[in-house]
Amino acid sequence: MSLGRVLIIEDEELIRETVALALTEEGYEVTVAADGRAALEILQASALVGAGGSSAYSNVNQTAPREQPDLIILDLMLPNISGLDLCRLIRRQGSSVPILMLSAKGTETDRVVGLEIGADDYMTKPFGMRELVARCRALLRRQQQFQPALPDSTLVFQNIVMYPQECRVLVKGNEVNLSPKEFKLLELFMRHPKRVWSRDQLLERIWSHDFIGDSKTVDVHIRWLREKLENDPSNPEYLVTVRGFGYRFG
């Protein structure tokens, strides 16, 4: 029985095949794409970025995937369509599929850019195969983790209204679209107004204690929330930075 479906998008054949083999041996169902255009066709065929698309692609089993991937391993620099553009497209479609980005660029700026456009984790080449498999396992575990039912109560704070059971948020009467992580962050803040949360506390509560990655992903998601909630994101009224400590709601 497969532990999950993994799509590997990598133009370097040795890396692509080595990662595919390692994950296949771990029990994952693996599909591969050698460039951005082939990857887009796979994503379209699985309806992850919309209907349609060609089925001219290959994978380790040489069979076309009929379901969406549970995890995407995405190289930053790809021929035809870049990894950055693919990541933006996936997130623009509203998908929350975990994305592990690979790149030969290892500066802090490069990592932040990858996280800002929607990657969940970032690894710099060359990397250890055991670490990559561990990160894949952690990302899939968090994605599949059982989420207990929340109390059926409406949360209200000034002009923001949240309906947890319906996964809906209204700001000044207008519905806003939030990603799963953004929704969980906002719910945590609204259930504990005025409390200051550190990055580590938010990572543990929202991303779980086994998160492997950069804590700056918290800053990225806070910034996205501000853009959707605040009148002036650069001068926030709701999500306030408490310098040296973390973030406070209200």
C-alpha positions in Angstrom: 0.0 0.0 0.0 1.4 3.4 -1.0 2.3 5.8 1.8 1.4 8.8 -0.4 1.8 10.2 -3.9 4.9 12.3 -4.6 5.5 14.4 -7.7 9.2 15.2 -8.3 9.9 18.1 -10.7 13.7 18.2 -11.3 15.6 18.7 -14.6 18.9 17.1 -13.3 18.4 13.4 -14.2 20.8 12.0 -11.6 19.0 13.9 -8.8 15.6 13.1 -10.2 16.1 9.4 -10.5 18.0 9.1 -7.2 15.2 10.9 -5.2 12.6 8.9 -7.1 14.3 5.6 -6.2 14.7 6.5 -2.6 11.1 7.5 -2.1 9.8 4.5 -4.1 11.9 2.2 -1.8 10.3 3.9 1.2 6.8 3.0 -0.1 5.7 6.2 -1.9 4.1 6.3 -5.3 6.3 8.5 -7.4 5.8 10.6 -10.5 8.6 12.6 -12.2 8.8 15.5 -14.6 12.0 16.7 -16.2 11.0 20.3 -17.0 8.3 22.9 -16.1 6.2 22.2 -19.2 5.9 18.5 -18.4 5.2 19.3 -14.8 2.4 21.7 -15.8 0.8 18.9 -17.9 0.9 16.5 -15.0 -0.7 19.1 -12.7 -3.4 19.9 -15.2 -4.1 16.2 -15.8 -4.5 15.7 -12.0 -6.8 18.8 -11.9 -4.4 20.5 -9.4 -4.2 23.6 -11.5 -7.3 23.2 -13.6 -8.8 20.9 -16.1 -7.3 19.8 -19.4 -3.6 19.4 -20.3 -1.6 16.9 -22.2 -0.8 13.5 -20.7 2.6 13.3 -22.4 4.8 12.7 -19.3 6.6 9.9 -17.6 7.0 8.5 -14.1 8.9 5.7 -12.4 6.0 3.2 -13.0 5.4 4.6 -16.5 1.7 5.0 -15.7 -0.3 8.2 -15.7 -1.4 9.4 -12.2 -5.1 9.7 -11.8 -5.1 11.5 -8.4 -3.5 14.6 -7.2 -0.1 14.4 -5.5 0.1 14.5 -1.8 3.5 16.2 -1.9 5.5 18.1 -4.6 9.3 18.2 -4.7 10.1 21.2 -6.9 13.4 22.4 -8.3 13.7 26.2 -8.4 15.5 26.5 -11.7 13.6 24.6 -14.5 13.6 24.8 -18.3 10.5 26.2 -20.0 8.6 27.1 -16.8 10.5 28.0 -13.7 9.8 26.4 -10.3 8.9 29.8 -8.9 6.2 30.2 -11.5 4.8 26.7 -10.9 4.7 27.3 -7.2 2.8 30.6 -7.7 0.4 28.9 -10.0 -0.4 26.1 -7.6 -1.0 28.5 -4.7 -3.0 30.8 -6.9 -5.4 27.9 -7.6 -5.9 27.6 -3.8 -4.2 24.2 -3.4 -2.5 23.5 0.0 -0.5 20.5 -1.3 2.9 20.6 0.6 5.8 21.8 -1.6 9.4 21.0 -0.8 11.6 23.4 -2.9 15.1 22.4 -4.1 17.7 24.8 -5.2 21.4 25.3 -5.7 20.9 28.8 -4.3 21.3 28.7 -0.6 21.3 32.4 0.6 18.8 33.6 3.1 17.1 35.8 0.4 16.6 32.8 -1.9 15.1 30.8 1.0 12.8 33.6 1.9 11.6 34.1 -1.7 10.8 30.4 -1.9 8.8 30.5 1.3 7.0 33.7 0.3 5.6 32.3 -2.9 4.2 29.3 -1.1 6.8 26.6 -0.5 6.5 24.8 2.8 10.2 23.8 3.1 13.4 24.5 1.3 16.6 22.4 0.8 19.8 23.5 -0.7 21.8 21.3 -3.1 23.7 19.2 -2.5 21.6 17.6 0.2 21.6 14.3 2.1 19.0 11.7 0.9 18.1 10.6 4.4 17.3 14.2 5.4 15.2 14.7 2.2 13.2 11.6 3.0 12.8 12.7 6.6 11.5 16.1 5.5 9.1 14.5 3.0 7.8 12.2 5.7 7.3 15.2 8.1 5.5 17.3 5.5 3.1 14.4 4.6 2.6 13.6 8.3 1.5 17.2 9.0 -0.8 17.3 6.0 -2.5 14.0 6.9 -2.7 14.8 10.7 -6.1 14.4 12.1 -7.7 17.7 13.0 -10.3 17.5 15.9 -13.6 19.2 15.4 -13.7 22.8 16.6 -16.5 24.1 18.8 -19.3 25.5 16.7 -19.0 29.1 17.8 -18.7 32.3 15.9 -15.5 34.3 16.6 -15.8 38.1 16.4 -13.2 40.8 16.8 -14.0 44.3 15.7 -14.7 44.1 11.9 -13.5 40.4 11.6 -16.0 37.5 11.9 -14.9 33.9 11.7 -17.2 30.8 11.3 -14.8 28.0 12.2 -17.2 25.1 11.2 -17.7 26.7 7.8 -14.1 27.8 7.3 -15.3 31.3 6.4 -14.0 34.7 7.4 -15.6 38.0 6.8 -13.8 41.4 7.0 -16.2 44.4 7.1 -18.9 42.1 5.7 -16.8 40.9 2.8 -15.6 37.2 2.6 -11.8 36.8 2.3 -10.1 33.6 1.0 -7.5 32.2 3.4 -5.2 29.2 3.0 -5.5 26.4 5.6 -2.4 27.7 7.5 -3.6 31.3 7.4 -7.0 30.2 8.7 -5.5 28.2 11.5 -3.3 31.1 12.5 -6.1 33.6 12.5 -8.3 31.2 14.5 -5.6 30.8 17.1 -5.2 34.6 17.4 -8.9 35.2 17.6 -9.3 32.6 20.3 -6.5 34.2 22.4 -6.7 38.0 21.8 -4.0 40.1 23.3 -1.8 37.1 23.9 1.8 37.4 22.5 2.9 34.3 20.5 6.6 33.7 19.6 7.5 32.2 16.3 8.4 28.9 17.9 5.1 28.7 19.7 3.2 29.4 16.4 5.3 26.8 14.6 4.5 24.2 17.3 0.7 25.0 17.4 0.1 25.4 13.6 2.9 23.5 11.9 3.4 20.9 14.7 6.6 20.2 16.8 8.3 18.2 14.1 8.5 21.0 11.6 11.7 21.0 9.6 12.4 24.3 8.0 12.9 28.0 8.5 11.0 29.9 11.2 10.7 32.8 8.8 7.7 30.9 7.3 5.7 32.3 10.2 6.7 35.9 9.2 5.6 35.1 5.6 2.2 33.8 6.7 1.7 36.8 9.0 2.4 39.2 6.2 -0.1 37.3 3.9 -2.7 37.6 6.6 -2.1 41.3 7.1 -2.5 41.9 3.4 -6.0 40.3 3.6 -7.2 41.7 6.9 -5.6 45.1 7.4 -6.5 48.5 5.8 -2.8 49.3 5.8 -0.6 46.1 6.1 2.5 48.2 6.7 0.8 49.8 9.8 -1.3 46.9 11.1 -4.2 47.3 13.6 -5.0 43.6 14.2 -1.8 41.6 13.8 0.8 43.6 15.8 4.5 42.8 16.0 5.8 42.8 19.6 9.5 43.5 19.0 11.7 40.9 20.5 8.8 38.6 21.5 6.5 37.8 18.6 3.0 38.6 17.5 -0.2 39.7 19.2 -3.7 39.9 17.9 -5.5 43.1 18.9 
